[in-house]
Amino acid sequence: MNSQTTQVDDLRLVALPSALNCTDLFVRFSLTEWSLPALLDDVTVAARQLVKAVIDNTDPRRPGFVTLRLRVAGDCLVIEVEDDQVARSHAGAPTVAGRRTGAVPLDGRGKLVWCEVPLPQGVTAAGVRLPRRDERRTQISEPAPAPTPPGVIDPGLVDRVLVGLKRREW
């Protein structure tokens, strides 16, 4: 694995079957933002296999969490799946056909499994387009209404209470 990461995105999910649909959406969103649509099918399949391996070994009555992370590093996209299942911490990495994978135990609190998918020919991590985000428009806050002096009843409040009482049938 190349440690020169230029882009990273992650998502934390509950380790239940619904996480697979979220995995698909997350991969699609991230690769679209990074302008890497050519990798969509390969990365989706690999990410689903890694997440499914965690779900298959999870007790559905007490599911843990799974963190899915996509990193663009060197000449590949790295898919990382981190779980919090102590029982799985010494299990090996799931096999993803044609891909380099690995597993690292996380100090008795689960493990991190990774899979590398090569970037398209001639593309390196430094050449991956970073998402453009427009500057956030600042909200102009409206001045807060003046507080009602003590002992004075707000007529608007009285109207709302009376309307509410008229609607309610006793």
trRosetta pair geometry for C-beta under 8 A, 3 or more apart (Angstrom, degrees):
i j d omega theta_ij theta_ji phi_ij phi_ji
1 73 7.1 32 179 98 81 146
1 78 6.2 60 -140 -109 107 143
1 102 7.3 -106 -35 35 116 140
1 114 6.5 15 -87 118 138 154
1 116 6.8 -164 -102 -68 75 122
2 73 4.5 175 85 142 96 103
2 74 3.1 51 69 -25 171 136
2 75 7.3 101 -10 20 155 65
2 76 7.0 138 20 37 117 98
2 125 7.8 -156 103 -19 137 141
3 73 6.9 -59 -157 -162 5 135
4 73 5.7 138 76 -159 56 82
4 74 5.6 102 57 -60 103 73
4 125 6.5 164 113 60 96 151
5 8 5.6 21 170 -51 132 111
5 71 4.9 -55 -129 -169 117 116
5 72 6.9 111 -155 72 67 51
5 73 4.6 -41 -92 -88 62 101
5 125 7.2 -127 -148 -167 30 152
6 72 5.5 -52 60 94 88 101
6 73 7.0 159 8 -96 72 46
6 125 4.1 146 16 153 123 106
6 126 6.0 179 -81 -82 161 45
6 128 6.5 144 92 47 126 111
7 34 6.1 132 130 -110 161 122
7 71 7.0 158 87 -155 57 48
7 72 4.2 24 51 33 101 115
7 125 7.0 -165 14 -164 89 93
7 128 5.9 -96 2 97 141 134
7 130 6.3 -169 -94 -105 119 82
8 69 6.5 -6 -168 -174 98 102
8 70 7.0 166 -150 88 50 53
8 71 4.7 -5 -104 -106 88 81
8 72 7.5 -139 -65 22 50 67
9 26 7.8 -178 126 -180 115 96
9 30 4.7 -169 66 -117 149 121
9 33 7.8 100 -58 64 156 140
9 69 7.2 166 86 -152 41 58
9 70 5.2 -4 58 56 89 97
10 67 5.8 12 -180 178 120 100
10 68 6.5 166 -153 88 68 48
10 69 4.0 -19 -100 -101 103 81
10 70 7.3 -179 -80 20 54 60
11 22 6.9 -159 142 151 142 110
11 26 4.8 -99 -1 -120 155 147
11 67 7.2 165 83 -155 39 59
11 68 5.1 -10 59 59 90 97
11 69 7.9 -180 22 -76 57 47
12 65 5.7 -1 -175 -177 100 122
12 66 7.5 160 -155 83 55 39
12 67 4.8 -26 -100 -101 75 81
12 68 7.9 -179 -84 20 27 67
13 19 4.1 116 144 -125 142 107
13 22 5.4 157 -106 86 134 146
13 23 7.5 -66 -20 -58 163 80
13 51 7.6 19 62 -145 142 125
13 65 6.9 147 79 -159 38 71
13 66 5.3 -24 67 65 91 88
13 67 7.6 159 19 -92 69 31
13 68 6.6 22 3 -4 116 106
14 18 7.6 26 70 65 99 106
14 19 6.5 -147 74 -64 53 111
14 63 5.3 77 174 110 92 132
14 64 7.9 174 -153 102 59 25
14 65 6.3 -57 -105 -105 43 62
14 66 7.7 48 149 19 9 83
15 19 6.2 -30 -124 -16 31 156
15 54 5.3 -102 -134 133 121 107
15 55 5.3 -169 179 -94 80 63
15 58 4.3 173 124 -83 124 164
15 63 4.5 -166 66 -172 81 104
15 64 5.2 21 13 64 131 66
15 65 6.4 179 -24 -130 93 8
15 66 4.6 102 -83 -23 90 109
15 83 6.7 53 -81 -132 140 109
15 85 7.7 -4 -8 -45 175 116
16 19 5.8 129 61 -15 53 97
16 55 6.6 90 -153 -133 8 107
16 58 7.4 -112 -78 99 47 143
16 60 6.5 83 -119 -133 90 85
16 63 5.2 -58 -57 -90 86 169
17 20 6.0 -31 -175 7 57 112
17 55 6.1 112 -79 -175 49 145
18 21 5.9 -46 -166 32 55 109
18 22 6.6 53 141 -15 74 106
19 22 5.3 -57 -149 43 41 114
19 23 6.1 53 149 -31 70 100
19 51 5.7 -147 125 174 114 127
19 55 6.2 -170 51 -75 123 124
19 66 6.2 65 -166 54 158 127
20 23 5.4 -46 -149 27 33 118
20 24 6.9 36 152 -19 61 98
20 48 5.8 55 -147 -138 93 92
20 51 6.2 164 -93 103 64 127
20 52 6.4 41 -93 -76 115 89
20 55 7.2 -54 -47 -15 98 162
21 24 5.7 -48 -155 30 36 113
21 25 6.6 31 151 -13 65 106
22 25 5.7 -56 -148 40 35 110
22 26 6.0 37 154 -22 68 109
23 26 5.8 -57 -144 37 27 112
23 27 6.3 26 159 -18 64 107
23 44 7.7 124 130 -149 93 67
23 47 5.2 180 179 132 115 112
23 48 5.7 147 108 -88 142 64
23 51 5.0 -135 -78 6 150 163
23 68 5.9 169 -116 -90 88 168
24 27 6.1 -59 -149 36 26 108
24 28 6.3 24 156 -17 63 110
24 44 5.9 43 -123 -146 71 111
24 48 7.0 26 -66 -75 82 110
25 28 5.7 -57 -147 39 30 112
25 29 6.2 29 156 -19 66 109
26 29 5.8 -56 -146 37 28 110
26 30 6.2 21 160 -14 65 110
26 47 7.9 -143 81 161 106 155
26 68 6.2 106 100 94 156 135
26 70 7.8 172 141 -15 100 122
27 30 6.1 -59 -143 40 27 106
27 31 6.1 16 164 -9 65 113
27 40 7.0 123 137 -146 105 64
27 43 5.3 173 -159 118 123 107
27 44 4.9 164 100 -90 156 71
27 47 5.3 -174 -72 31 132 158
27 70 7.0 132 -114 -66 67 142
28 31 6.4 -63 -141 43 22 102
28 32 6.1 24 159 -21 61 112
28 40 6.5 45 -107 -141 66 110
28 44 7.4 33 -55 -85 78 118
29 32 5.9 -62 -150 35 25 111
29 33 6.4 22 156 -17 63 108
30 33 5.8 -58 -151 37 30 110
30 34 6.2 12 158 -4 66 113
30 70 5.0 115 139 55 161 151
31 34 5.8 -62 -139 49 32 102
31 36 4.6 -94 -156 75 84 92
31 37 6.2 122 140 -88 109 40
31 39 5.8 -146 -134 73 133 99
31 40 5.4 174 101 -87 158 75
31 43 6.3 156 -66 56 136 151
31 70 7.9 -101 -56 180 76 163
32 35 7.6 27 -178 -76 31 36
32 37 6.8 46 -97 -79 60 89
33 131 4.1 -24 -175 -80 105 122
34 72 6.5 167 -152 -48 148 141
34 128 5.3 -9 -173 177 102 115
34 129 6.5 148 -168 67 45 70
34 130 7.6 -13 -117 -109 69 31
34 131 7.0 -59 -69 -49 50 86
35 128 7.2 170 58 -162 90 68
35 129 4.5 33 21 43 132 122
36 39 4.8 -10 152 24 106 117
36 40 7.6 155 115 -50 74 69
36 72 7.9 -176 -44 -94 152 125
36 77 7.0 124 161 -66 164 143
36 119 7.3 -83 -130 -137 125 85
36 120 7.4 -171 -143 -10 84 108
36 123 7.9 150 -110 147 98 161
36 128 6.7 -15 -56 -134 115 109
37 40 5.4 -11 -164 -29 54 118
38 120 5.0 52 79 -73 148 127
39 42 5.5 -72 -162 54 63 106
39 43 4.9 51 146 -20 98 116
39 77 6.0 82 -178 16 162 150
39 117 6.0 114 -155 129 116 134
39 119 7.4 -52 -65 -126 135 49
39 120 7.1 -120 -50 -42 93 88
40 43 6.4 -66 -139 42 18 102
40 44 6.0 19 165 -21 61 114
41 44 5.9 -59 -144 36 24 111
41 45 6.4 22 160 -17 63 108
42 45 6.1 -58 -150 36 27 108
42 46 6.3 19 158 -12 64 111
42 117 5.2 141 126 -145 120 133
43 46 5.9 -58 -144 42 31 108
43 47 5.9 29 159 -19 67 111
43 70 7.3 42 -170 -122 132 123
43 77 6.1 -32 -97 104 125 141
43 79 6.4 159 -153 -65 82 124
43 117 5.4 -122 -82 25 78 167
44 47 6.0 -57 -141 39 25 108
44 48 6.2 26 159 -19 62 110
45 48 6.0 -59 -149 36 25 111
45 49 6.5 25 155 -20 62 107
45 96 7.7 131 120 -156 91 106
46 49 5.8 -56 -150 34 31 111
46 50 6.5 25 156 -15 65 106
46 79 5.4 154 117 25 115 157
46 96 4.8 49 -127 -156 88 148
46 99 5.9 53 -110 -20 130 173
46 115 4.8 -156 179 111 125 150
46 117 6.1 -158 12 -59 158 119
47 50 5.9 -58 -149 38 32 108
47 51 6.2 24 157 -12 67 110
47 68 6.3 61 -162 -155 111 125
47 70 7.7 -31 -91 -77 131 101
47 79 5.0 -134 -84 -150 80 142
47 81 7.5 142 -150 -62 64 113
47 115 7.9 -148 -71 53 49 130
48 51 6.0 -60 -142 43 29 105
48 52 5.8 31 159 -23 66 112
49 52 5.7 -54 -139 38 26 112
49 53 6.6 35 156 -27 60 102
49 94 5.8 -164 148 121 98 139
49 96 5.4 147 80 -100 149 94
49 115 8.0 69 73 -46 112 163
50 53 5.9 -48 -154 24 30 114
50 54 7.3 26 150 -13 59 100
50 68 7.9 129 94 -118 116 92
50 79 6.2 171 11 128 153 119
50 81 4.1 170 144 -6 118 144
50 94 6.0 -173 -103 46 55 127
50 96 7.2 -27 -52 -62 89 126
50 113 5.4 -174 -150 101 110 123
50 115 6.1 -139 -58 -8 132 126
51 54 5.9 -56 -161 34 39 109
51 55 6.4 35 147 -17 71 108
51 66 6.0 115 -137 139 82 152
51 68 6.2 -17 -79 -83 117 119
51 81 5.8 -155 -74 -122 60 140
52 55 5.4 -54 -143 40 37 112
52 56 6.0 42 157 -26 69 105
53 56 5.9 -49 -143 32 27 113
53 57 6.9 6 160 0 58 110
53 81 7.8 119 56 96 105 153
53 94 4.2 -131 -73 -53 153 140
53 113 7.3 -18 76 45 140 172
54 57 6.4 -77 -157 47 29 97
54 58 6.3 37 149 -39 68 113
54 66 4.8 123 110 -100 159 133
54 81 6.3 -142 -28 155 132 127
54 83 4.6 180 -131 -79 127 139
54 85 7.0 169 -152 2 87 132
54 88 7.3 124 -121 135 70 179
55 58 5.5 -57 -146 21 34 120
55 66 7.5 -59 -56 -27 75 153
57 85 6.5 130 114 139 110 170
57 87 7.4 -152 164 93 117 113
57 88 5.7 104 118 -79 150 124
57 91 7.8 -132 -102 6 170 168
58 63 5.0 45 163 -125 130 78
58 64 6.3 -133 -129 23 114 83
58 85 6.7 -121 -95 -78 78 138
59 62 4.9 15 91 49 116 84
59 63 6.9 -151 79 -72 57 49
60 63 6.1 4 -134 -56 36 101
64 83 6.3 87 96 -175 129 88
64 84 4.4 -151 176 66 133 98
64 85 5.4 -166 21 -63 152 78
64 110 7.5 -178 137 -83 156 133
65 83 7.3 172 91 -145 52 56
65 84 5.4 44 50 6 82 124
66 81 6.1 -9 -175 -170 105 95
66 82 7.1 154 -161 78 53 48
66 83 5.1 -19 -106 -97 78 81
66 84 7.9 -132 -75 5 45 79
67 80 7.8 -8 107 113 91 93
67 81 7.2 159 79 -155 53 44
67 82 4.3 -7 54 56 105 101
67 83 7.8 -165 20 -72 70 36
68 79 7.5 -25 -165 -167 85 88
68 80 7.5 148 -161 83 38 57
68 81 5.7 -9 -104 -104 65 77
69 79 7.5 145 81 -163 56 42
69 80 4.2 -15 63 63 105 104
69 81 7.6 -170 23 -73 75 33
69 82 7.1 33 -3 -4 115 105
70 77 6.4 -9 -169 -179 94 104
70 78 7.4 151 -159 80 44 53
70 79 6.1 -16 -104 -105 70 63
70 80 7.7 -167 -74 23 25 76
71 77 7.1 157 81 -162 45 55
71 78 4.4 -15 63 59 99 102
71 80 6.7 32 -1 -6 111 114
72 76 8.0 -170 -149 103 51 36
72 77 5.5 -29 -100 -106 66 74
72 78 7.8 -177 -84 18 17 77
72 119 7.4 63 -148 -81 96 124
72 125 4.6 150 141 -129 91 90
72 128 5.0 -54 175 20 163 165
73 76 6.5 -16 71 69 73 74
73 77 7.8 121 24 -117 67 26
73 78 5.5 -1 26 -5 117 120
73 125 5.5 8 -130 -80 12 150
74 124 6.9 -70 169 -157 36 89
74 125 5.7 46 16 -13 14 122
75 118 6.4 -7 134 -147 90 81
75 119 5.5 -124 -180 28 54 108
75 123 7.7 127 -146 93 69 60
75 124 5.5 -50 -93 -117 69 74
75 125 7.2 -100 -65 -22 27 83
76 116 4.4 17 154 -170 153 101
76 117 6.1 149 -167 73 93 38
76 118 5.1 -60 -103 -105 89 39
76 119 5.8 -145 -100 -20 28 79
77 116 7.4 141 73 -157 43 55
77 117 4.8 -22 62 65 95 97
77 118 7.9 28 17 110 74 5
77 119 6.2 112 -27 -75 84 77
78 114 5.7 -8 -175 -167 102 115
78 115 7.3 152 -157 76 56 41
78 116 5.5 -26 -101 -99 73 70
78 117 7.8 -178 -81 22 26 70
79 114 6.6 154 81 -155 53 58
79 115 4.7 -11 57 58 105 93
79 116 7.8 -163 19 -76 74 23
79 117 6.9 49 -16 -7 105 108
80 112 5.9 -10 -168 -172 105 100
80 113 7.2 153 -155 80 53 45
80 114 4.7 -18 -100 -99 74 89
81 112 7.3 157 80 -155 42 52
81 113 4.9 -15 60 60 94 96
81 114 7.6 179 20 -79 65 42
82 106 6.9 63 -153 -46 102 154
82 110 6.7 92 175 116 70 129
82 111 7.4 -145 -140 107 58 34
82 112 4.7 -16 -99 -102 86 80
82 113 7.8 -179 -78 21 39 63
83 88 6.2 9 84 71 136 141
83 110 4.4 -151 96 -162 65 130
83 111 6.4 8 49 50 89 63
83 113 8.0 18 -1 2 100 103
84 109 5.7 -31 -145 167 73 86
84 110 4.4 -95 -115 -38 19 141
85 88 4.2 49 95 15 114 111
85 89 7.3 -160 99 -41 63 72
85 110 5.1 82 39 -108 47 92
85 111 8.0 -44 63 15 79 81
86 89 5.7 -26 -162 -18 41 119
86 108 6.1 8 -132 176 100 64
86 109 6.4 -38 -85 -119 80 29
86 110 6.5 -64 -69 -58 37 55
88 91 4.9 -52 -160 20 67 122
88 110 6.3 15 70 -141 100 65
88 111 5.9 -114 118 16 90 112
89 105 4.4 66 174 -137 91 100
89 106 6.7 -117 -129 39 104 66
89 108 6.4 -17 -102 -122 174 27
89 109 7.3 98 -88 54 129 20
89 110 5.6 -157 -83 -151 87 9
89 111 4.9 152 -131 -48 50 97
90 105 6.2 6 -80 -84 54 129
90 111 7.8 -176 -38 -62 21 136
91 103 7.2 -88 98 170 61 167
91 111 7.2 -146 54 16 78 154
92 103 5.7 169 -166 21 39 142
93 101 4.3 -173 135 139 140 111
93 102 5.4 -178 -36 174 153 7
93 103 3.8 -170 -59 -37 84 100
93 113 4.8 143 -125 -142 88 101
93 114 7.5 -55 -124 44 139 49
93 115 7.8 158 177 -69 129 82
94 101 6.9 -91 74 172 54 162
94 113 6.6 46 16 -175 85 152
95 101 6.8 -167 -121 32 35 146
96 99 4.2 -22 98 52 108 125
96 101 5.5 123 20 -56 100 130
96 115 5.0 31 24 -131 153 140
99 115 5.1 34 140 -169 136 102
99 116 6.3 175 -171 64 92 58
99 117 6.4 -32 -122 -82 122 66
100 115 7.2 149 83 -153 49 53
100 116 4.7 -3 64 40 101 112
101 113 6.9 2 -175 -179 105 91
101 114 6.6 170 -152 90 60 51
101 115 4.7 -17 -100 -97 88 78
101 116 7.7 -157 -76 11 43 71
102 113 7.3 178 92 -151 42 54
102 114 5.5 -6 58 56 84 94
103 111 5.4 19 -176 161 100 134
103 112 7.0 158 -155 84 54 49
103 113 4.8 -17 -102 -102 84 76
103 114 7.7 176 -82 17 38 68
104 111 6.3 163 81 -163 42 85
104 112 4.8 -11 59 59 96 98
104 114 7.8 19 2 -2 102 107
105 108 7.6 41 165 -49 111 34
105 110 7.9 171 -154 109 59 31
105 111 5.0 -53 -108 -101 44 96
106 109 5.2 -66 105 67 102 81
106 110 5.2 -3 47 75 120 70
106 111 5.6 -180 -2 -103 90 31
106 112 5.8 94 -56 -21 112 90
119 123 4.3 -117 146 91 120 104
119 124 6.7 153 64 -102 154 23
119 125 7.3 -158 -45 -60 152 56
119 128 7.4 -111 -130 -67 139 110
120 123 4.7 55 64 12 81 128
123 127 5.2 -136 -151 84 66 126
123 128 6.8 75 176 -70 111 75
124 127 5.1 90 52 10 68 103
124 128 7.8 -113 101 -22 40 83
125 128 5.8 -39 -156 5 40 116
148 152 5.4 -140 175 83 97 103
148 153 7.9 22 172 -151 145 10
148 154 5.1 -95 -84 -65 153 98
149 152 4.8 61 67 10 85 124
153 157 6.9 -120 177 65 79 117
153 158 6.1 62 148 -50 118 117
154 157 4.1 77 80 2 105 110
154 158 7.1 -179 92 -10 57 82
155 158 5.5 -52 -150 35 40 114
155 159 6.4 43 152 -21 69 102
156 159 5.7 -52 -150 34 33 113
156 160 6.5 32 153 -18 65 104
157 160 5.8 -54 -149 35 32 110
157 161 6.4 31 154 -18 65 106
158 161 5.8 -56 -149 36 31 111
158 162 6.3 28 155 -17 65 108
159 162 5.9 -59 -147 38 29 109
159 163 6.3 28 157 -18 66 107
160 163 5.9 -54 -145 38 30 110
160 164 6.2 31 155 -19 63 109
161 164 5.7 -59 -150 38 29 113
161 165 6.3 27 154 -19 65 107
162 165 5.7 -55 -146 36 32 110
162 166 6.4 33 155 -22 65 104
163 166 5.8 -54 -149 33 31 111
163 167 6.7 30 154 -19 64 105
164 167 6.0 -57 -152 33 31 110
164 168 6.6 25 155 -18 65 109
165 168 5.9 -58 -147 35 33 109
